[in-house]
Amino acid sequence: MMLTGKLRLWVLVGLYSVVLWFSGTLAFLLRFDFVIPDEYIPHLPYWALTVLGKLILLAAFGQFSGLLSYFSIPDFKRIFYAMALAACGLLAIRLF
């Protein structure tokens, strides 16, 4: 089945959202050995903003416009630069 236009875009955004949410949550759980301290619980809703920011950066770097049937070095570079910029942004927010 071939997806075209906006449907393809929404499917990709949905898939990337799930992967970003799952990987971030798993990293957070692994960090605390699957027992999140009470002082971190109020900060969990901000994870949605982090995922949204990463999706915006992925779109800005053109990740949703290419073919995903073949993953190549340019795809890797787009993802790497978008996630590196997101990490730098989150670090800057945390420091200030």
Backbone as CSV, one residue per row, in Angstrom:
resi,resn,N_x,N_y,N_z,CA_x,CA_y,CA_z,C_x,C_y,C_z
1,MET,0.842,-1.182,0.000,0.000,0.000,0.000,0.884,1.240,0.000
2,MET,0.631,2.119,-0.891,1.404,3.358,-1.007,0.675,4.490,-0.288
3,LEU,1.376,5.169,0.577,0.810,6.332,1.244,1.224,7.577,0.475
4,THR,0.317,8.493,0.320,0.637,9.706,-0.418,0.310,10.936,0.410
5,GLY,1.050,11.985,0.135,0.761,13.304,0.672,0.683,13.400,2.174
6,LYS,-0.419,13.980,2.616,-0.583,14.286,4.036,-0.711,13.035,4.893
7,LEU,-1.313,11.977,4.361,-1.439,10.747,5.126,-0.068,10.176,5.464
8,ARG,0.831,10.176,4.488,2.195,9.701,4.708,2.889,10.537,5.770
9,LEU,2.725,11.849,5.701,3.341,12.746,6.676,2.839,12.449,8.086
10,TRP,1.523,12.278,8.231,0.962,12.017,9.562,1.372,10.654,10.097
11,VAL,1.496,9.678,9.222,1.968,8.358,9.656,3.407,8.458,10.138
12,LEU,4.251,9.170,9.395,5.644,9.340,9.808,5.752,10.101,11.120
13,VAL,4.992,11.171,11.260,5.021,11.948,12.503,4.563,11.068,13.666
14,GLY,3.540,10.268,13.449,3.062,9.362,14.491,4.112,8.332,14.885
15,LEU,4.754,7.730,13.886,5.792,6.741,14.166,6.977,7.356,14.897
16,TYR,7.448,8.505,14.435,8.553,9.178,15.106,8.162,9.575,16.526
17,SER,6.915,10.008,16.733,6.451,10.386,18.070,6.518,9.197,19.028
18,VAL,6.032,8.057,18.563,6.044,6.861,19.402,7.474,6.450,19.729
19,VAL,8.348,6.454,18.742,9.737,6.056,18.966,10.440,7.027,19.917
20,LEU,10.237,8.327,19.719,10.863,9.312,20.601,10.333,9.186,22.018
21,TRP,9.021,9.034,22.166,8.415,8.909,23.489,8.918,7.645,24.193
22,PHE,8.896,6.522,23.475,9.312,5.252,24.065,10.792,5.270,24.447
23,SER,11.648,5.748,23.568,13.083,5.738,23.859,13.422,6.676,25.009
24,GLY,12.774,7.830,25.065,13.013,8.746,26.177,12.517,8.198,27.500
25,THR,11.347,7.589,27.481,10.797,7.000,28.696,11.654,5.840,29.176
26,LEU,12.084,5.002,28.256,12.945,3.876,28.627,14.271,4.371,29.211
27,ALA,14.859,5.396,28.610,16.109,5.947,29.144,15.903,6.500,30.549
28,PHE,14.774,7.184,30.750,14.463,7.740,32.065,14.286,6.622,33.094
29,LEU,13.577,5.578,32.722,13.376,4.455,33.632,14.678,3.723,33.932
30,LEU,15.501,3.533,32.924,16.795,2.888,33.147,17.692,3.722,34.052
31,ARG,17.608,5.036,33.900,18.415,5.945,34.728,18.135,5.745,36.208
32,PHE,16.866,5.499,36.552,16.474,5.356,37.948,16.150,3.904,38.318
33,ASP,16.658,2.941,37.576,16.428,1.521,37.848,14.938,1.201,37.985
34,PHE,14.138,1.794,37.133,12.697,1.571,37.043,11.923,2.004,38.290
35,VAL,12.546,2.830,39.133,11.861,3.406,40.298,12.129,4.905,40.263
36,ILE,11.165,5.666,39.732,11.348,7.112,39.573,11.132,7.792,40.922
37,PRO,12.122,8.570,41.395,11.950,9.290,42.660,10.796,10.296,42.586
38,ASP,10.151,10.518,43.718,8.972,11.387,43.774,9.246,12.809,43.295
39,GLU,10.445,13.310,43.502,10.725,14.691,43.100,10.783,14.876,41.584
40,TYR,10.900,13.793,40.835,10.936,13.879,39.374,9.564,13.713,38.724
41,ILE,8.603,13.230,39.455,7.265,12.984,38.908,6.624,14.261,38.339
42,PRO,6.704,15.424,39.020,6.082,16.626,38.440,6.699,17.083,37.118
43,HIS,7.905,16.625,36.819,8.582,17.038,35.588,8.231,16.164,34.387
44,LEU,7.543,15.063,34.587,7.239,14.145,33.492,6.371,14.751,32.388
45,PRO,5.392,15.627,32.683,4.612,16.202,31.582,5.446,17.028,30.592
46,TYR,6.594,17.507,31.009,7.448,18.275,30.100,8.049,17.397,29.007
47,TRP,7.962,16.087,29.185,8.491,15.182,28.164,7.731,15.350,26.848
48,ALA,6.440,15.676,26.935,5.650,15.905,25.720,6.192,17.106,24.946
49,LEU,6.607,18.148,25.655,7.199,19.312,24.981,8.541,18.961,24.345
50,THR,9.279,18.100,24.991,10.564,17.662,24.432,10.347,16.895,23.134
51,VAL,9.389,15.988,23.130,9.087,15.218,21.917,8.605,16.153,20.816
52,LEU,7.747,17.102,21.159,7.255,18.066,20.171,8.403,18.886,19.582
53,GLY,9.313,19.343,20.426,10.472,20.102,19.946,11.344,19.279,19.016
54,LYS,11.540,18.013,19.353,12.347,17.144,18.493,11.661,16.899,17.156
55,LEU,10.339,16.735,17.174,9.607,16.562,15.916,9.713,17.800,15.034
56,ILE,9.642,18.962,15.644,9.782,20.208,14.887,11.168,20.299,14.262
57,LEU,12.196,19.951,15.020,13.553,19.982,14.472,13.740,18.940,13.365
58,LEU,13.181,17.766,13.533,13.261,16.767,12.461,12.588,17.265,11.193
59,ALA,11.452,17.928,11.345,10.769,18.497,10.172,11.601,19.614,9.556
60,ALA,12.212,20.451,10.388,13.031,21.553,9.881,14.249,21.041,9.119
61,PHE,14.779,19.894,9.520,15.932,19.321,8.831,15.526,18.436,7.653
62,GLY,14.220,18.353,7.365,13.746,17.639,6.186,13.662,16.142,6.316
63,GLN,13.580,15.624,7.529,13.550,14.180,7.709,12.248,13.550,7.205
64,PHE,11.159,14.273,7.219,9.886,13.702,6.811,9.655,13.779,5.304
65,SER,10.557,14.396,4.576,10.349,14.552,3.132,11.007,13.463,2.297
66,GLY,11.919,12.701,2.878,12.643,11.691,2.115,11.972,10.333,2.148
67,LEU,12.506,9.411,1.386,12.031,8.033,1.388,12.592,7.323,2.606
68,LEU,11.773,6.499,3.234,12.258,5.748,4.380,12.495,4.282,4.052
69,SER,12.280,3.904,2.807,12.525,2.518,2.448,14.028,2.234,2.342
70,TYR,14.819,3.258,2.092,16.270,3.128,2.054,16.864,4.161,2.989
71,PHE,17.566,3.703,4.003,18.181,4.605,4.964,19.633,4.783,4.553
72,SER,20.063,6.053,4.408,21.406,6.312,3.932,22.108,7.325,4.831
73,ILE,23.325,7.650,4.478,24.125,8.599,5.255,23.446,9.967,5.356
74,PRO,22.869,10.528,4.294,22.170,11.810,4.456,21.017,11.747,5.461
75,ASP,20.302,10.613,5.499,19.239,10.447,6.500,19.824,10.448,7.905
76,PHE,20.924,9.729,8.073,21.595,9.684,9.375,22.048,11.074,9.802
77,LYS,22.605,11.829,8.861,23.069,13.180,9.179,21.916,14.080,9.604
78,ARG,20.786,14.000,8.908,19.629,14.829,9.280,19.152,14.510,10.689
79,ILE,19.049,13.225,10.994,18.607,12.832,12.331,19.639,13.243,13.370
80,PHE,20.908,13.028,13.082,21.968,13.372,14.032,21.973,14.869,14.332
81,TYR,21.940,15.692,13.306,21.982,17.144,13.528,20.736,17.648,14.250
82,ALA,19.574,17.109,13.907,18.342,17.533,14.579,18.366,17.146,16.053
83,MET,18.798,15.935,16.366,18.821,15.493,17.762,19.948,16.165,18.543
84,ALA,21.063,16.457,17.892,22.146,17.182,18.567,21.702,18.604,18.906
85,LEU,21.011,19.248,17.986,20.499,20.593,18.256,19.453,20.556,19.370
86,ALA,18.613,19.527,19.384,17.621,19.381,20.452,18.311,19.183,21.799
87,ALA,19.353,18.377,21.832,20.089,18.148,23.079,20.750,19.437,23.564
88,CYS,21.333,20.197,22.646,21.953,21.475,23.023,20.904,22.466,23.539
89,GLY,19.751,22.472,22.896,18.668,23.352,23.352,18.180,22.977,24.742
90,LEU,18.007,21.666,24.978,17.569,21.225,26.301,18.628,21.525,27.364
91,LEU,19.881,21.379,27.014,20.956,21.705,27.948,20.961,23.196,28.259
92,ALA,20.774,24.017,27.244,20.738,25.469,27.457,19.564,25.864,28.362
93,ILE,18.411,25.243,28.142,17.244,25.512,28.995,17.543,25.097,30.441
94,ARG,18.161,23.962,30.581,18.476,23.454,31.945,19.483,24.355,32.655
95,LEU,20.475,24.859,31.916,21.503,25.699,32.545,21.018,27.090,32.868
96,PHE,20.052,27.598,32.097,19.553,28.945,32.355,18.248,28.846,33.029
